[in-house]
Amino acid sequence: MLVRGVRVLRWMRWYVRELTDESAYERYVAHVRKQHPDAPVPSRRAFEKERTDRQETDPRQGFRCC
């Protein structure tokens, strides 16, 4: 019973992280390390800033109401 509860909690955590795109940085780092092993990996702050700037300049990337 405890194992099933832990499994459900892990699934819920994964689901929420994917829904909110919280795991985007981890996916990006894995991609860079696999496809471009010699390339430097930006910090999470730099990644988020670049991502936000890209979304604000291209309306197809994301929607901001304010």
N, C-alpha and C positions, 0 to 999 in steps of 0.2 A: 504494500500500500504506500509506504514512504517513497519507494523508488518511483512509483507512478506519479506521485505528487511532485517530486523533483523534476521528472521528465516533463510534466505539464507546465511547471514554472519556467523551465528552460525554453520550451516552445513559445510560451507567452512573451518572454523576454526577446527571443529572436523575432517574433512577429511584430512586436512594437518597434523594435529597432529598424526592421525593414520598412515598416509602414511610414515611419518618420524620417527615413533615410539617414539614420544615425550611423549606420555601418558603412556609409559611402567611403569614408577615409580608409577604413581597413581594406575594403575592396580595391581602392586605388593603390594603396601601398603594395598589396599582393601583386597587382598587375605590373607596377613599375619594377618590382624586384624580379618578376618572372620574365617580362619582355625586354627590359632595359636594365640589366644587373649593374651596369657601371654608372647609371644616371643617379644623381642625388635625389633623395626623397624629401620633399618639402615638409615642413612642420605642419601640424594639424591647423594651426592658426593661419598659415600661408595658404593652405589648401582651401580652407573655408572662405577666406577673403577672395581668392581667385574664383571660386565657385559662385559666390554671391555677386561679384562684379560681372561674371559671364551671364548670370541669370537676369541681372538688371539691364544689361545692354541688349539681350536677345529675348524678346517677349515669348518666343516659342519654348525657351528653356524652363521658365517658371512663371508663376503668376504672383504678382504682389499687388495687393489692393491699396496699400498706403505708401 
